[in-house]
Amino acid sequence: MKRLTALLCSFCIVVSLFSGCTGKKADGSFPEEESSAVMSVTSESAAASKAPTETSDQTSSDIELTESLVVPLSETSELSEESSVDLDQPKAVKLAEQHGLAEDDLDGQYALFLKYSETIEGNSELGDYREYVYRIFPVVADNVEYLDEEYFFNMLSTLNIRVTEIDEQYAALYEETNEILISERCMQEFKWQLSYVVFHELMHFLDASINGLKDSPVILNGDHLRYSEFEALPVEQIDGAIYCDYLYVMIEGGAEYYQTKYFSGAPSAYKSIIDFMAGIEYIMGEDYLNRLFFSWDTDAIFKELLLDAGYSETKYRLRIELLDRITRTYMYEDEEEKEFTYSVCDILIELYEHYKDGDWKEDKAFLAILRNLNGIGIKNCKNSKYADFLSTIVLQDEEQFNKYKKAFVKGIPEKPKFESDYPRMFMRDGKLYQGVIADLTDPQTGEKYKASIIYEWDYENDERIGYEIKRFDPMVDYQLGSESEDAA
């Protein structure tokens, strides 16, 4: 992933506030976890030229000259493409700069960016939010291999972003009608959250449109079929079909993870599942996670990941139920808490053992992810088959937590006060970071404000290497400072 050099202001969601999401069905209330905002879900020819014919009166010199002037068709095409790129590049770079993007953000996709800009400018429904749509282009450029241009640009040309009255528990929604609805309350009372909200919903938009129509896949003989294709098959051809569950963990967790990864550097909602997403990327790599999130057949890709790791159909469905409960805590708050006989940590550990070399117990960065998934105490891992070991790495009580937390805030002049218990994990360019939203005070002016703090960490020694403060006002990227290892 190309790191954005000019990030959009991002929206933060306060502990007791609300947040918005997208998906397929708008449902649920405030997530119980960390009183964080909920993001709702709504159902979702090249012409060949002949070489000159030799004549009998051509001399050897003539022939040599003729051959030297003949350029193979393939080389002609390459030259033509290079010329086109050369023509597009300065125009695209200049245009990108006008919208807060650097040339690196375009990842060489100059012609694509020009088409992207033309489509945005032709869409009158984007209004004041078109700049946010410009800023997500790096995500498109980084994942161009999944791009279905015709479908995507049709969706981009009809995307509508507007403020309206929606259920007060949501800050915004992405609807299957290709609309992002921002709540009036968010604009009136919590406008500083706007970028977080809009970027999360725009990740839903990309998820739903970049790779063609999102559909429920069925796995048949190793192929992924759209359900409409599967339904059209004769009964005698569907033996062995594997049906796939609808994965809110990838829809909502994925949207917030990519919002964090590309823009804010800290999650504002679905925090309990962000560490899980980081674990998947840590084990399987960035390319795999991009394929998982941006492909139309996400549900089938993830199911095959676990089935190939040795999961039975029953075990898979039980693990999906656990992930769903952790992702959408607000959906189950009125139900009696279910006692699971396994932990979300088990999923990552089993994937690590199957797909990654080495002993996970010796991998300090991976252990940090597992520690984050458990939080304070051993509640989340007590039923894990690895509970005895996990109990040695998690924070057992408030005293241990307070000591752990000091490593994040010590020496920072802005005196951060976290909005959640501790920073969450995410990856950029193969490196594992931690990020959290915090209340800070400008040491020079005394001004109080909210911002994301992004931590670079030495996992072998479990200590802070550096940090970056990103203050997010609408459409503004502001960095107060960073530190050296000595300052930590």
C-alpha positions as CSV (number, residue, x, y, z in Angstrom):
1,M,0.0,0.0,0.0
2,K,1.3,3.4,-0.9
3,R,1.2,5.5,2.1
4,L,-0.8,8.7,1.6
5,T,1.2,11.8,1.8
6,A,-1.9,13.9,2.2
7,L,-4.5,12.3,4.3
8,L,-8.0,13.5,4.8
9,C,-9.2,14.6,8.1
10,S,-10.8,11.7,9.7
11,F,-13.8,11.3,11.9
12,C,-13.4,9.9,15.3
13,I,-16.2,8.4,17.2
14,V,-16.2,9.2,20.9
15,V,-16.7,6.6,23.6
16,S,-20.3,7.4,24.2
17,L,-21.1,8.4,20.6
18,F,-22.5,6.7,17.6
19,S,-21.0,5.8,14.2
20,G,-22.2,4.6,10.9
21,C,-21.5,1.7,8.6
22,T,-22.7,-0.1,5.6
23,G,-23.5,-3.5,4.4
24,K,-26.7,-5.2,3.6
25,K,-29.3,-4.7,6.3
26,A,-29.5,-1.7,8.6
27,D,-29.9,-3.2,12.0
28,G,-28.6,-3.0,15.5
29,S,-27.9,-0.5,18.2
30,F,-24.9,0.9,20.0
31,P,-22.1,-1.6,20.2
32,E,-21.5,-2.6,23.7
33,E,-17.8,-2.7,23.3
34,E,-16.0,0.5,24.3
35,S,-19.3,2.4,23.8
36,S,-18.1,2.9,20.3
37,A,-20.0,4.0,17.3
38,V,-21.9,1.5,15.3
39,M,-21.5,1.2,11.6
40,S,-24.7,-0.1,10.2
41,V,-25.1,-2.7,7.5
42,T,-27.4,-2.6,4.6
43,S,-27.8,-5.4,2.2
44,E,-25.8,-4.9,-0.5
45,S,-7.6,-5.6,-31.7
46,A,-4.6,-4.5,-32.8
47,A,-4.2,-4.1,-36.6
48,A,-1.1,-5.9,-37.8
49,S,0.9,-4.4,-40.7
50,K,2.8,-6.5,-43.1
51,A,6.6,-6.1,-43.5
52,P,7.6,-4.7,-46.9
53,T,8.0,-7.3,-49.6
54,E,11.6,-7.8,-50.8
55,T,12.2,-7.2,-54.6
56,S,14.9,-8.9,-56.7
57,D,16.7,-5.6,-57.3
58,Q,17.3,-4.8,-53.6
59,T,20.9,-4.7,-52.7
60,S,22.3,-6.3,-49.5
61,S,22.7,-2.7,-48.1
62,D,19.1,-1.9,-49.0
63,I,17.9,-5.1,-47.2
64,E,19.9,-4.3,-44.1
65,L,18.5,-0.8,-44.1
66,T,14.9,-2.0,-44.5
67,E,15.3,-4.5,-41.7
68,S,16.7,-1.9,-39.4
69,L,13.6,0.3,-39.9
70,V,11.1,-2.5,-39.3
71,V,9.8,-2.3,-35.7
72,P,8.0,-5.4,-34.5
73,L,4.3,-4.8,-33.9
74,S,4.6,-5.7,-30.2
75,E,7.3,-3.0,-29.7
76,T,5.1,-0.5,-31.6
77,S,2.3,-1.2,-29.1
78,E,4.7,-0.8,-26.2
79,L,5.9,2.5,-27.6
80,S,2.4,3.7,-28.1
81,E,1.4,2.8,-24.5
82,E,4.5,4.5,-23.1
83,S,3.7,7.6,-25.1
84,S,0.2,7.6,-23.7
85,V,1.5,7.3,-20.2
86,D,4.0,10.1,-20.8
87,L,1.1,12.3,-22.0
88,D,-1.2,11.4,-19.1
89,Q,1.4,11.6,-16.3
90,P,1.9,15.4,-16.0
91,K,-1.8,16.1,-16.4
92,A,-2.7,13.5,-13.8
93,V,-0.1,14.6,-11.3
94,K,-1.1,18.2,-11.5
95,L,-4.7,17.3,-11.1
96,A,-4.0,15.0,-8.2
97,E,-2.1,17.8,-6.4
98,Q,-5.2,20.0,-6.6
99,H,-7.0,17.3,-4.6
100,G,-4.4,16.7,-1.9
101,L,-2.8,13.6,-3.5
102,A,0.9,13.1,-4.4
103,E,2.2,11.3,-7.5
104,D,3.0,8.2,-5.3
105,D,-0.7,8.0,-4.4
106,L,-1.5,7.4,-8.1
107,D,0.8,4.3,-8.2
108,G,1.4,4.9,-11.9
109,Q,-2.3,4.7,-12.8
110,Y,-2.3,8.1,-14.5
111,A,-4.9,7.4,-17.2
112,L,-7.1,5.6,-14.6
113,F,-7.0,8.7,-12.3
114,L,-8.0,11.0,-15.2
115,K,-11.0,8.8,-15.9
116,Y,-11.7,8.7,-12.1
117,S,-11.6,12.5,-11.9
118,E,-13.8,12.9,-15.0
119,T,-16.4,10.6,-13.5
120,I,-16.4,12.4,-10.1
121,E,-16.7,15.8,-11.8
122,G,-19.6,14.4,-13.8
123,N,-21.5,13.3,-10.7
124,S,-23.5,16.2,-9.3
125,E,-24.8,14.0,-6.4
126,L,-21.4,14.1,-4.6
127,G,-21.7,17.8,-3.7
128,D,-19.3,18.9,-1.0
129,Y,-18.1,15.4,-0.5
130,R,-16.3,14.9,-3.8
131,E,-12.9,15.6,-2.2
132,Y,-13.3,12.6,0.1
133,V,-14.0,10.5,-3.0
134,Y,-10.8,11.8,-4.6
135,R,-8.8,10.8,-1.5
136,I,-9.7,7.2,-1.7
137,F,-8.1,6.8,-5.2
138,P,-4.9,5.3,-3.6
139,V,-7.0,2.4,-2.4
140,V,-8.3,1.9,-6.0
141,A,-4.8,2.2,-7.5
142,D,-3.3,-0.3,-5.0
143,N,-6.0,-2.8,-5.9
144,V,-6.4,-2.2,-9.6
145,E,-6.0,-6.0,-10.3
146,Y,-9.5,-6.4,-8.8
147,L,-11.0,-3.5,-10.7
148,D,-14.0,-4.2,-13.0
149,E,-13.8,-0.8,-14.7
150,E,-17.2,-0.8,-16.4
151,Y,-19.1,-1.7,-13.2
152,F,-17.0,0.4,-10.9
153,F,-17.2,3.6,-13.0
154,N,-21.0,3.2,-13.4
155,M,-21.3,2.9,-9.7
156,L,-19.0,5.9,-9.1
157,S,-21.0,8.0,-11.6
158,T,-24.2,7.3,-9.6
159,L,-22.9,7.4,-6.0
160,N,-24.9,9.9,-3.9
161,I,-23.7,11.3,-0.6
162,R,-26.1,13.4,1.4
163,V,-27.1,14.5,4.9
164,T,-30.4,13.3,6.1
165,E,-32.3,12.2,9.1
166,I,-31.6,8.6,10.0
167,D,-31.8,6.4,13.0
168,E,-30.0,8.4,15.7
169,Q,-27.8,5.4,16.6
170,Y,-26.0,5.7,13.3
171,A,-23.6,8.4,12.1
172,A,-23.9,7.2,8.5
173,L,-25.1,4.3,6.4
174,Y,-24.1,3.0,3.0
175,E,-27.3,1.7,1.3
176,E,-27.6,-0.8,-1.5
177,T,-29.1,2.1,-3.5
178,N,-25.5,3.3,-3.8
179,E,-26.1,6.1,-1.3
180,I,-24.1,7.3,1.7
181,L,-26.4,8.8,4.2
182,I,-24.9,11.0,6.8
183,S,-27.0,11.8,9.9
184,E,-28.0,15.3,10.6
185,R,-27.0,14.8,14.2
186,C,-23.4,14.0,13.1
187,M,-23.2,17.2,11.1
188,Q,-24.8,19.4,13.9
189,E,-23.1,18.0,17.0
190,F,-20.1,15.9,16.0
191,K,-18.8,17.3,12.7
192,W,-15.2,16.6,13.8
193,Q,-16.1,12.9,13.2
194,L,-17.0,13.5,9.6
195,S,-13.9,12.1,7.9
196,Y,-14.0,8.9,10.0
197,V,-17.6,8.4,9.1
198,V,-17.3,9.2,5.4
199,F,-14.1,7.1,4.8
200,H,-15.6,4.1,6.5
201,E,-18.7,4.3,4.3
202,L,-16.5,4.8,1.2
203,M,-14.7,1.6,2.0
204,H,-18.1,-0.1,1.9
205,F,-18.7,1.6,-1.5
206,L,-15.4,0.2,-2.8
207,D,-16.1,-3.2,-1.3
208,A,-19.4,-3.3,-3.0
209,S,-18.3,-2.0,-6.4
210,I,-14.6,-2.4,-7.3
211,N,-14.8,-6.1,-8.4
212,G,-18.3,-6.1,-9.9
213,L,-21.5,-6.9,-8.2
214,K,-21.0,-8.3,-4.8
215,D,-22.8,-11.7,-4.6
216,S,-23.3,-14.7,-2.4
217,P,-20.8,-17.3,-3.8
218,V,-21.1,-21.0,-3.8
219,I,-18.0,-23.2,-4.1
220,L,-18.5,-26.1,-6.5
221,N,-15.6,-28.3,-7.7
222,G,-13.1,-25.6,-6.6
223,D,-14.9,-22.9,-8.6
224,H,-16.7,-19.9,-7.1
225,L,-20.1,-19.4,-8.7
226,R,-22.4,-16.5,-8.2
227,Y,-25.6,-17.8,-6.6
228,S,-27.6,-16.9,-9.8
229,E,-25.2,-19.1,-11.8
230,F,-25.5,-21.9,-9.3
231,E,-29.3,-21.8,-9.3
232,A,-29.3,-22.2,-13.1
233,L,-27.4,-25.5,-12.9
234,P,-29.3,-28.8,-13.3
235,V,-29.8,-30.6,-10.0
236,E,-27.5,-33.5,-11.0
237,Q,-24.6,-31.0,-11.3
238,I,-24.7,-29.5,-7.9
239,D,-23.5,-32.4,-5.8
240,G,-20.7,-31.4,-3.4
241,A,-21.7,-27.7,-3.4
242,I,-20.3,-25.7,-0.5
243,Y,-22.5,-22.8,0.6
244,C,-20.9,-19.7,2.2
245,D,-22.0,-17.7,5.1
246,Y,-22.4,-13.9,5.0
247,L,-19.4,-12.5,6.7
248,Y,-20.1,-9.3,8.7
249,V,-16.6,-9.6,10.1
250,M,-15.2,-8.9,6.7
251,I,-17.8,-6.3,5.8
252,E,-17.7,-4.1,8.9
253,G,-14.3,-5.1,10.3
254,G,-12.8,-4.8,6.8
255,A,-14.2,-1.4,6.1
256,E,-13.0,0.0,9.5
257,Y,-9.6,-1.7,9.1
258,Y,-9.0,-0.2,5.6
259,Q,-10.2,3.2,6.9
260,T,-7.6,2.9,9.7
261,K,-4.9,1.6,7.4
262,Y,-5.2,4.3,4.7
263,F,-6.6,7.3,6.5
264,S,-7.0,7.8,10.2
265,G,-4.4,5.4,11.7
266,A,-6.9,4.5,14.5
267,P,-10.2,2.7,14.5
268,S,-13.3,4.4,16.0
269,A,-15.7,1.4,15.8
270,Y,-15.6,-2.4,15.7
271,K,-12.4,-2.2,17.7
272,S,-12.6,-5.7,19.0
273,I,-12.3,-7.1,15.5
274,I,-9.6,-4.8,14.1
275,D,-6.9,-6.8,15.9
276,F,-8.3,-9.9,14.2
277,M,-8.0,-8.3,10.8
278,A,-4.4,-7.3,11.6
279,G,-3.8,-10.9,12.6
280,I,-5.1,-12.2,9.2
281,E,-2.8,-9.7,7.3
282,Y,0.1,-10.6,9.6
283,I,-0.2,-14.3,8.8
284,M,-1.4,-14.2,5.2
285,G,0.1,-11.0,3.9
286,E,-1.2,-7.8,2.4
287,D,-1.9,-9.2,-1.0
288,Y,-4.1,-11.9,0.5
289,L,-6.1,-9.5,2.6
290,N,-6.7,-7.2,-0.3
291,R,-8.0,-10.1,-2.3
292,L,-10.2,-11.2,0.6
293,F,-11.8,-7.8,1.0
294,F,-12.0,-6.4,-2.5
295,S,-13.0,-9.5,-4.4
296,W,-16.7,-10.1,-5.1
297,D,-16.5,-13.6,-3.6
298,T,-15.1,-12.7,-0.1
299,D,-17.2,-15.3,1.7
300,A,-15.9,-18.2,-0.4
301,I,-12.2,-17.0,-0.1
302,F,-12.4,-16.9,3.7
303,K,-14.2,-20.2,4.0
304,E,-11.6,-21.9,1.8
305,L,-8.9,-20.4,4.1
306,L,-10.3,-22.2,7.1
307,L,-11.3,-25.4,5.3
308,D,-7.9,-25.8,3.8
309,A,-6.5,-25.3,7.4
310,G,-8.4,-28.4,8.4
311,Y,-11.7,-27.0,9.6
312,S,-14.8,-29.1,9.3
313,E,-18.1,-27.5,8.1
314,T,-19.4,-27.6,11.7
315,K,-16.3,-26.1,13.2
316,Y,-16.3,-23.3,10.6
317,R,-19.8,-22.3,11.3
318,L,-19.2,-22.2,15.0
319,R,-16.2,-19.9,14.5
320,I,-18.2,-17.6,12.2
321,E,-20.8,-17.3,14.9
322,L,-18.1,-16.2,17.4
323,L,-16.7,-13.7,14.9
324,D,-20.1,-12.3,14.2
325,R,-20.8,-11.8,17.9
326,I,-17.5,-10.0,18.4
327,T,-18.1,-7.8,15.3
328,R,-21.7,-6.9,16.0
329,T,-21.9,-6.8,19.8
330,Y,-24.9,-4.5,19.5
331,M,-26.9,-7.2,17.8
332,Y,-26.7,-9.5,20.8
333,E,-26.8,-7.1,23.7
334,D,-30.3,-8.1,24.7
335,E,-29.5,-11.8,24.6
336,E,-28.0,-13.9,27.4
337,E,-24.2,-14.0,26.9
338,K,-23.3,-17.2,25.1
339,E,-20.5,-19.3,26.6
340,F,-18.1,-20.5,23.8
341,T,-15.7,-23.4,24.2
342,Y,-13.1,-21.7,22.0
343,S,-11.5,-18.3,21.5
344,V,-11.0,-16.0,18.5
345,C,-7.3,-16.4,19.3
346,D,-7.6,-20.0,18.4
347,I,-8.5,-19.1,14.9
348,L,-5.4,-17.0,14.4
349,I,-3.2,-19.5,16.1
350,E,-4.4,-22.4,14.0
351,L,-4.0,-20.3,10.8
352,Y,-0.5,-19.4,11.9
353,E,0.4,-23.0,12.5
354,H,-0.9,-24.1,9.1
355,Y,0.2,-21.2,6.9
356,K,3.2,-19.6,8.5
357,D,6.7,-21.0,9.3
358,G,8.0,-20.8,12.9
359,D,6.8,-21.1,16.4
360,W,4.0,-18.6,17.1
361,K,4.9,-18.6,20.8
362,E,8.2,-17.1,19.9
363,D,6.8,-14.5,17.6
364,K,6.6,-11.3,19.8
365,A,4.6,-9.3,17.2
366,F,2.0,-12.0,16.9
367,L,1.8,-12.4,20.6
368,A,1.0,-8.6,20.8
369,I,-1.9,-9.2,18.5
370,L,-3.2,-12.0,20.7
371,R,-2.8,-9.9,23.8
372,N,-4.8,-7.1,22.3
373,L,-7.6,-9.6,21.4
374,N,-7.9,-10.5,25.0
375,G,-7.6,-7.1,26.6
376,I,-7.5,-7.0,30.4
377,G,-7.9,-10.3,32.2
378,I,-8.3,-13.7,30.6
379,K,-12.0,-13.6,29.9
380,N,-11.7,-13.9,26.1
381,C,-9.2,-16.7,26.2
382,K,-10.3,-18.8,29.2
383,N,-12.0,-21.3,27.0
384,S,-9.2,-21.5,24.5
385,K,-7.2,-24.7,24.2
386,Y,-4.2,-22.4,24.6
387,A,-5.5,-20.7,27.7
388,D,-2.7,-21.7,30.0
389,F,-0.1,-20.1,27.7
390,L,-2.3,-17.1,26.8
391,S,-2.8,-16.3,30.5
392,T,0.9,-15.6,30.7
393,I,0.8,-12.9,28.1
394,V,-2.4,-11.0,28.7
395,L,-2.9,-8.2,31.1
396,Q,-4.3,-9.8,34.3
397,D,-5.6,-6.8,36.1
398,E,-5.9,-3.0,36.2
399,E,-2.5,-2.6,37.8
400,Q,-0.8,-4.4,34.9
401,F,-2.9,-2.5,32.4
402,N,-1.9,0.9,33.9
403,K,1.7,0.0,33.7
404,Y,1.3,-1.1,30.1
405,K,-0.6,2.1,29.2
406,K,2.2,4.3,30.6
407,A,4.5,3.1,27.8
408,F,2.1,4.7,25.3
409,V,1.7,8.1,27.0
410,K,5.1,8.6,28.7
411,G,6.9,11.7,27.4
412,I,4.2,12.9,25.1
413,P,3.8,16.7,25.7
414,E,0.1,16.6,24.6
415,K,-0.8,14.4,27.6
416,P,-3.1,12.0,25.6
417,K,-6.2,10.5,27.2
418,F,-7.3,7.5,25.2
419,E,-11.0,7.1,24.2
420,S,-10.6,3.3,24.4
421,D,-8.7,1.1,26.7
422,Y,-5.6,0.7,24.5
423,P,-4.4,1.1,20.9
424,R,-5.4,-1.4,18.3
425,M,-3.3,-3.1,15.6
426,F,-3.1,-2.5,11.9
427,M,-0.5,-2.9,9.2
428,R,1.0,-0.6,6.6
429,D,3.5,-1.8,4.0
430,G,4.2,-5.0,5.9
431,K,4.8,-3.2,9.2
432,L,2.6,-3.7,12.3
433,Y,1.5,-0.4,14.0
434,Q,-0.8,0.5,16.8
435,G,-3.3,3.3,16.8
436,V,-5.8,5.0,19.1
437,I,-8.0,8.0,19.3
438,A,-7.3,10.4,22.1
439,D,-8.0,13.7,23.7
440,L,-4.9,15.9,23.7
441,T,-3.9,19.4,24.7
442,D,-1.6,21.6,22.7
443,P,1.3,22.3,25.0
444,Q,1.8,25.8,23.5
445,T,-1.7,27.1,23.3
446,G,-3.6,24.9,25.8
447,E,-6.1,24.1,23.1
448,K,-7.9,20.7,23.6
449,Y,-8.6,18.6,20.6
450,K,-9.1,15.0,19.4
451,A,-6.6,13.2,17.2
452,S,-5.3,9.8,16.3
453,I,-1.9,8.6,17.7
454,I,-0.1,6.1,15.6
455,Y,2.6,4.1,17.4
456,E,5.7,2.4,16.0
457,W,6.7,-0.4,18.3
458,D,9.6,-2.6,19.0
459,Y,7.8,-5.9,19.7
460,E,11.0,-7.8,20.7
461,N,11.6,-5.5,23.6
462,D,8.0,-4.4,24.0
463,E,8.7,-0.7,23.9
464,R,7.7,2.4,21.9
465,I,10.1,3.5,19.1
466,G,8.1,6.5,17.9
467,Y,4.7,8.0,17.5
468,E,2.8,10.3,15.2
469,I,-0.1,12.5,16.1
470,K,-2.7,13.1,13.4
471,R,-5.2,15.8,14.1
472,F,-8.3,15.5,12.0
473,D,-10.5,18.5,11.2
474,P,-12.7,18.2,8.1
475,M,-10.4,17.9,5.1
476,V,-7.3,18.8,7.0
477,D,-4.2,16.7,7.7
478,Y,-2.3,17.9,10.7
479,Q,0.8,16.4,12.3
480,L,2.0,17.8,15.6
481,G,5.1,15.7,16.0
482,S,7.0,12.5,16.3
483,E,9.8,11.3,18.4
484,S,13.1,9.5,18.2
485,E,13.9,6.3,20.1
486,D,15.9,8.3,22.7
487,A,12.9,10.6,23.4
488,A,10.8,7.5,24.2
